[in-house]
Amino acid sequence: MVFPATQDSLLRLAGRLLKSRRRRPQNGLHHRSPLLGERDVLGEFYSRIVPAEQRRAQGATFTPPQVVRAMVGWANAQGVTFERIIDPGAGSGRFVLGAAQVFPDAHIIAVENDPYIVNLLRANVAIAGLTKRVSIIVDDYRSVHLPSAGRTLFIGNPPYVRHHDIEPCWKRWYTETFQAYGLPGSALAGLHLHFLLKTRQLAVPGDYGCFITASEWLDVNYGSTARALLMNGMGGQSLHLIDTASQVFPDAMTSAAIMCFKIGSRRRSLKIRHVQSPTRLGNLQGGINISFSRAESQDKWSRLIRQNDSKKNGFIRLGELLEVPRGQVTGMNKVWIAAEQAEGLPASVLIPTVTRAKELIQASYSRLTDAGQLRRVVDLPNDFRRFSTQERRRIETFLAWAQSQGAKDGYIAAHRRPWWRVNLGAPAPILMTYMARRAPVFVRNVCGARILNIAHGLYPRISLSEDDLALIIRWLNANVSLGGGRTYAGGLTKFEPREVMRLPIPHLERLRRMGIA
């Protein structure tokens, strides 16, 4: 919630801005348009005084002006007249003001569900002198009923809220509505995909749309229905993926994609484009054509958008050199990562293990050399006959304690024989982080540490010398970016083992000639 003091501060600021406007000579909207560089003072102030965590939970992430310019510019470049413009999650009104300037004859409908942010929107609309042209609807976009009213442009930044925070009734609405289109909607979809579906309900042939969203729907399983909808019915025209190294939203570490569509258009291909930063968006022109048939066969569209380096001359896939399994799951770290209750166990069952990603991130010169700095994981064998009587007693005492903690009752323990067998894998020559807000780190496992599932192990498929391993590690650390994985809201980028094995890498002979090591 927004505290009353915060609300009062915003209202006082809005009042000062409105008085300032009234004192100015009024020569048109452009005096207040963020498209010409003027700041959204109210939105910026709100972002400063309301914590980012709270705003993200509400889906209140305001769009940077350069992105607004690019998206409105794309709409203008279509060369059509819009009678109506709808912003389904208007926020403080950045798309409203931008579109109002470029399309002076269009009626604008701004939908915003948050009663506090609506006050920012109303103030910005009043300051810009747009109260007669803008209708503000305070409601959930999914509940809005709007009759068709001439050619419409749907434009904006649908709020991102994870499925965990979406009410069951709306999840049912999502799946049942998709079924009406002959597609299997997933209850795991975030709110931004709910807004996409609602837009499909409201739009009629000839309408246009341009949305910016978190890009995870391009790759995750629950996004497959939205991808199918874009190709079949929504008239998808282009996709623009902004590189994950560029932080589009200052207060949300997540990647972003812009989709452009024309309802009812019959196309056989989708134009796709990878953009290094928002400043290079232009008017969302350019890209390469990918046939719908090819897009339908691909389960991760981000691969279509990025150049497939593995097809370049001299490159192969990393999986041709290395197998990449996950680290081991213990089932209950508080039991199996050795602590006070594990004291006195035989040294042979206390295995030095990487249990935190930072242990790899902080490794000097990409080499993990000191197992003494690592925690131990209790990895007991199937039977205890090789241990002395005293050691067996100590193990049995430990297992009794583990059972009292519920270690035998968990899902993982119930599916292994015996239940106490953690069964750490053999040491992998190369270790890598796979989930972080930064590019993965590849480390030479000199000390032979084992890993839990906070890391992946890379095992050679062919004979590799120490120099070869060093070459591979240095090349990967220098060239693998966040773009190779899938990025979730909140900024976490995850690399699944299969994704790692698809990473492009020069042929080993070429690496040796390059002499990276």
N, C-alpha and C positions, 0 to 999 in steps of 0.2 A: 504494500500500500504506500501511497504518497502522504506524508505527514502534513497536517494543516499549515504548519509554518512554511513548508516547501510550496504548497499551493498558493499561499498568500504572497510569497516572494515572486512567483511566476506571474500572478495577476497584476502585481504592482509594476513589474517590468513591462508587461504587455500594455498597461495603461500609459506608461511613459513613452513607449514606442508609438502608440496610436496618437498621442498628443503631438509628438514630433512630426508625424506625417501630416497632421492637419495644419501645421505651421508652414509646410513646404508648398511651393507652387505645384499644382497638380497637372502634369503634362502627360500622364499615362502610367500604365502599370510598370513600365520598365524601371521606374525609380525603386521599386521594391523587389525586383525579380532576382532570385538567387542564381538564375541562369547567367546573369551578367556580373556575377561575382559577389553580390551582396550576401552577407551571412544570414543564416537562420539563427538569429540571436536567441530566440526563445528555445528552440530545439537544442542548441548548444548549452544553454544554461541548465535546461532540464537534464541533459546528459551528465553535467558536472555534479549536480546535487543529488541525483538518484543513482545509487550504486549500479554498476554494470550487471552484476549478478541478478538484481531485481528486474532490471529492464529486459535482460535476456529471457527470464522466466515468463515475461509478459509478451515476448516477441517484439519489444520496442527497440529496434535497432534502426537508426535513421540513415538514409542513403546519402553518401557523399555527393556534393554538387556535380563533380565531373561525370559521375555515373548517370545522374539525372539528365545532364546535358546530352550525353550519348544516346540515351534511350528516347528522349523526346526528339532528338535530331533524327533518329531512325524513323520515327513515326512521320515526321515532316517530310522525309525523303520519299515516302510512299506516293506522294503526289495526289492524295485524295483529300476530300473535305469531310471532317468529322462533325456530325451534329451533336454528339455526346461523348464525354470522356468520363470513365469510371476508374477511380483509384480505390481498390478494395481494402487497403490497409493504410489509410492516408497519413497517419502519424501527425507530424507537425505541419504537413502540407507542402513538402518540397516538390513533389510531382504535380500537385495541384497548381502551384504558382508557375512552375516551368511550362506546363501544358497550356495554361491560360494565356501566357505571353505568345506562344507560337501559334495557337489556334484561337484567335480572338473572338470567333463567332460561335464557339462550341459551348454548350451547357455542361458544367462539370458536376459530377456526383462524387463526393468524398465520403467513404464509409470508414468509421473508426469506432471501435468498441470500448476503448478505455476512456472513462469519463474525465480523467485528469488530462490526458493528452488531447482530448477533444477541445479543451480550453485553449491549448496552444494553437490548434488548428483554426479555431474560430478567430483568435486574435490575429494570426498571420493573414487570414483571409480578409479581415477587416482592415488591417494595416495596408494591404495591397489594394484596397478598394474593390474587392471582388464579391461582396455580399450578395449582389443581385445575380451573379453568374454561377455561384457555387451553392449547391444544395448539400448540406451535411447530414448524414444519417448516422445516428448513434446506435449501433446494433452490430451483432455478429454478422459478418458478410454472408455466412452460410444460410442465415435466416432471411436475407433480403429478397424481396420479390419486386422485380423491375420489368415492366413491359418493354418491348422493343421500341426504340424511338429514333429511327434513322441510324446511319452508320456510326458505330461506336468504337472507341479506342479504349481497351483495358490496359492500364499501365500502372506499375508500382512495384513495391517490395513486399510481397505477402509475408506476414509474420512467421518466424520460425519458432514453433513450440514442439517439443518432442512428444511422441505418442503417449509417454507415461503420464503426461499432464492433460491429455485430451479425454473428455468425459465419454463413458461407454456409449451413450446415445448418439454421439457424433461419430464414433467409430462405426456403429451400425449404419448410420446414414451414409458414410463413405463407402462401405463395402456393398450396401444394397444399391446405391446409385450407380456405382461402377458396373454392377451386374446388369443394370438396365442398358448399358452400352455393350454388353457382352464381354466384359472384362472382369477378372478376379481381383477386386480391390483388397488391400491388406490393412489389417487393423494396426500395423506397425508404422504406417505412414505418418509423417509430421504434418503440422497445420498448413504449411505452405502448399502441400499437395492437395489438401482439402480445398484451399482457395482456387487452385488450378481447376479442380473438378467443378466447383461452383461456377467458375467463369465459363466452362463449357456448357453448363446448363443455361446460363443467361444469354450467351452469345448466339448470334444468327449468322448465316452465310454473308460474307462481305465485311464482317467486323474484324478488327485487328487487335493484336495483343503484344505486349512486351513486358516481361517480368524478370526481375533479378531475384534469385533464390540461393540458398546454400546448395552447393553442387553435388551433395552426396546422392541425390536421387538418380544421378547419371549412372551410378555403379551398384547400388545396393539392391537386394532382391525385391524389397517392397516398392522400389521405384520403377520396376519393369512395367507395371500397369500404366503409370504416368507416361513412360516412354512410348508405349503402344498408343495411348490416347493422342499424344502429340503427332504421331505419324498417321493416325486413322481418325479423322474427324476434326482435329484442331488446326490442321493445315500448317504444321510446323515448317518454318522457312529457314531459320538459322539458329545456331547455338554458339555462344561466345564464352569460353572458359577463361577466367582470369587466373593467372598463375598463382599457385598457393604461396609462393615466396612474397607476393605482394599482398599486404593486409588491406583488403578493401574496406572493411568496417573497423574503425579504430578501436572499438570496444568489444569486438567479437572475433576471436581468432578462428576464422573459418574461411574456406574457399568459396568462390561465388561463380555462378553461371547465369548468363542472360539468355532467355529464350524469346524468339520472335515468331509470331504465327499470324496466319490469316484464315479465319474460320471458313470452311467449305472449299478452300483452294485444293486443286488436284495436282499434287506434285509427286514425283517419283524419287526425289532426292532431298537431302537436308544439307544446307551449307554449314560447315563447322569451322571453328577458328579458335586458336590458342593465342591469348593476349598476355603479354608480360606484365602489364600494369594498367590501372584504370585510365591513366593519361594517354594510353595508346588505343583507346576504344574507338575514337573517331565517331562516326555516325553508324557504327555496327555494320560496316560494309566489308566485303572481302571474305576469304575463307575458301575451303575446297568442298566440292560436292561429294557427298557420300550417299549412295543409293539406299533407299529404305530397306531393300532386301538385305543389304550388308548390315545395316544398323540393327535389323531384327535378329540377325544371327549373332550379334555381339552382346554379351551380358554386361559389359562395362563400357559405357560410351566415352568415358574420358580417354580411353585408348584410341578411339576414333579421332578425337579432337587433337591429341598430341601427335606429333610426327612419330611414326613407328621407326625409331632408330635401329631396331634390331634388323630391319630390312636393308639398311645401308651397307654398302660394300665394306667388308672387313669387320663386320659385327656379327656376333652370335648371341644367343640367349644365355644368361648366367646358368640356367639349369643344365646346360650341356656340360658345364664344368663341375657344378656343385649341387648336391641334394640339400634341401632346406626344410627340416622338420622343426616343429615348435620345441621349446623347453618343456620340462616335465611339470605336470600338475600334481601337487601333493594331496589335495582334498581338504587340507586344514593346516595352513601355514603355521598357525600359533602352536601347533603340536609338533610338526615335523621339522621346522626350523629350530635347531637346537638352542635351548635356553637353560634355565636353572634345572628343570626337571630332567634334562638329558645328561647332567654331570655324572661322571663315573661310567658311562657307557664305553664299550671298547672303541678305541681310536679308529679301528677299521670300518666302523659303521657311521662315523661322523665325517661326512664328505664335504670338502670345500666347494661352495656353490655360489654362483652369481644369483642373488635374490632381489637386487634392485638395479634398475636401468642406469642409475647414476654411476654405478661401479664400472660400467663400460664407457659411459660418457666422459668420466674423469680419468680414464686410463692414459698414461703418458705415452706419447708417440704411437698411439694405436696398438699398444702391446700390454696385455694383462700378464704381469710377471710375478706378482706376489700373492700366493694363495692364502698367506697368513692374515691378510686384511679382510678376507671374506668370511661370512658366516657359514656354519656347518648345517647340513641337512642330515637328519637321521634316516639312513637307508639300510634297513635290516634285510637279511637274506630270508629265503623260504623256511629254512630250518636252522636250529641253533646248535647242532651237535659238535661243530668245530670249536665252540667256545667252552671255556672252563666252567665248572659248576658255579663259581662266584659270578662270572660274567653273565651266565644264563639267568641267575637270580636278579641281577641288576636289570637285564633286558625285560624280564617278566614284570618287575616293579614298574618300569617305564610304560609298558604296554597296558598295565592295569590303570595307570594314570591317564593314558591316552584314551582308553575306553570311557573313563569317567568324564572326559571332555567331549565325548560324542564322536571321536575320530573314526570309530568303527561303523557308525550309522549313516555317514554321509554318502552321497551318490557315487563319488569316485571310489571310496573304500568298498562299497557294496559290489562294485564291478571289477575288482581285482582279487587275485588269489595268491597268497593269503592277503587279508585286508590291510596288513601293515607294510606290504611291499611297495615302497615308493618307486623303486626301480629307475633310478636316474640313468640317463643314457650315457654312452661313452663320450669322453671329452671331444668336442668339435674343434678342429683347428682354427676356425673363424667363428666369432660370435657377433651378433648384431642386435641392436635395439629395434623394435618394430612398432612401437606406439608412443608418440611424443608430439610436442608442438614444435619440433625441429626435424631436420633431415635425419635419417637413421645413421647410426655410428657403427662402423665395422672395425673389429678389434682382433688381433692375433692372440689366440689363447695359449700363450707360452707355458703357463703354469698348469695346464690341464684341468681347469675348473669345469664343473658341471653347471647346468643352467636350469632354473625354473622357467615357467612359461611367461616370464617378463622379457624373454629374449628368444631369438632363433639361433640354431646352430647350423653352420655351413660345412658339409662333409664332401670332400673331393670324390667325384665319380671316376677320375683318372689320376694317374700318378702326378703329383705336383711337388716341386722342390720348395725349399724355404724361400728362395728368391721369387718363385712363381706366386706363392701365397702373399708375399709382400707387395708384388706388382698388383695383384687383384685387389687387395685391401686398399691400397693407395688410390687406385683408379675409382673404386666404388665410393670412397669417402669424398673424392673430388667431384664426382659426376652424378651421384644419385641425389635427387631433390625430393621435396615433399610431393611433387607432382606424380611420382611413381606409385603412390598409395591412394587410399581413399580418405578424405578429410571429413570429419563430423563437426557438427556445431559445437562450439567451444574450442575449436582449433586442433583437436587431436587427430593426427594422421596415422593410419594403421596400414601396415604392410602384411598381408597374408602370405604364407609360404609360397603359394602359386604365383603371387604377384612378384615376389622376390626372384623366383626362377625365370620370370619373363623379362627381367631387366636386361637391356642391351649392354654388351661389353665387347670390346675388340677381341678378335681372335688372339689366342695366347701368343702366337708368333709375332703378331703386330704389337702386343703389349711389350714383349721383350725388346723389339726394335725401338719402341718409344722410350724405353729406359726410364720409366716413371720412378722406379725404386732408386 
